[in-house]
Amino acid sequence: MQISNENNNCYVIAGLGNPGSEYERTRHNAGFMSVDYITNKLGGDFSKKKFQGRIWQGVLLKTKIFTVKPETFMNLSGKCLNEVCSFYKIPPQNTIVIYDDFALPVGTVRIRIDGSDAGHNGITSVITELGTRNFIRIRLGIGPLPFGASSINFVLSKFSNKEIEILDNDVIPNVYEAVKCIIEHGVTKAMNLYNKSFIEPPKEEPILRSRDREEN
């Protein structure tokens, strides 16, 4: 991607997912769910179709933003994102991509700059089309992947009601706050504040010594 006269005062906030009602509330659409929330929170909508996706232009913390939902399906997400960034001359370091990660449990948020695609086809496409790995990622846990399960079937499955509750009440509102923090204070502070898990890990049962078992 060739960008000149970079617009360092604008941000693109893209959520990855698959278009169509059959994919709503599926694990692979956690990115869509997040960017829907952010756009609605700011009084916008995705009625405008452009650049092979849905796009909304607004303002967050006195900063111009473009929220984006690619409609190219997950594996070609980068094509839409590349067109948006190229047209508005927004550099990769001002591009925030929100997406799912089944290597992380539901309720987990991880923010980072750079890195590999880790086997995520949507991120593979973004890296290929932007020509760089230097963009901001917000990964949302959708796992764990059940032992022996097909990863393809798993990511296209629906969240449980309990998982939706965690996402709607905790994870996605905090993603919105993390985006605000990135814009206002930078990625490092956002990582320090919002790289967290919103569910407590199960408590391990204490291991009894042989003598304790005998005494009981």
LINDAMO-V993058 format. One record per backbone hydrogen bond with DSSP energy under -0.5 kcal/mol. CO is the residue of the C=O (numbers start at 1). NH is the residue of the N-H. Records with the same first field share a line. If there is no record, write none. Layout:
# LINDAMO-V993058
CO = NH, NH
This chain:
# LINDAMO-V993058
1 = 3
6 = 8
7 = 10
9 = 64
11 = 66
12 = 14, 96
13 = 68
14 = 98
15 = 70
16 = 31, 32
20 = 23
21 = 24
23 = 26
25 = 159
26 = 29
27 = 30
29 = 33
30 = 34
31 = 35
32 = 36
33 = 37
34 = 38
35 = 39
36 = 40
37 = 41
38 = 42
39 = 44
40 = 43
48 = 50, 55
50 = 53
52 = 71
53 = 50
54 = 69
56 = 67
58 = 65
60 = 63
63 = 60
64 = 11
65 = 58
66 = 13
67 = 56
68 = 15
69 = 54
73 = 76
74 = 77
76 = 79, 80
77 = 81
78 = 82
79 = 83
80 = 84
81 = 85
82 = 86
83 = 87
84 = 88
85 = 89, 90
89 = 7, 91
91 = 94
92 = 95, 136
94 = 12, 96
95 = 97, 136
96 = 14, 98
97 = 138
98 = 16
99 = 140
101 = 104, 142, 143
102 = 145
104 = 142, 143
105 = 108
107 = 198
108 = 141
109 = 196
110 = 139
112 = 137
117 = 120
119 = 121
120 = 124
121 = 125
122 = 126
123 = 127
124 = 128
125 = 129
126 = 130
127 = 131, 132
133 = 135
135 = 114
136 = 97
137 = 112, 139
138 = 99
139 = 110, 141
140 = 101
141 = 107
143 = 106
146 = 149
150 = 154
151 = 155
152 = 156
154 = 157
155 = 28
157 = 27
160 = 164
161 = 165
162 = 166
163 = 167
164 = 168
165 = 169
166 = 170, 171
167 = 172
170 = 174
171 = 175
172 = 176
173 = 177
174 = 178
175 = 179
176 = 180
177 = 181
178 = 182
179 = 183
180 = 184
181 = 185, 186
182 = 186
186 = 190
187 = 191
188 = 192
189 = 193
190 = 194
191 = 195
194 = 196
196 = 109
206 = 208
209 = 213
210 = 214
211 = 215
212 = 216
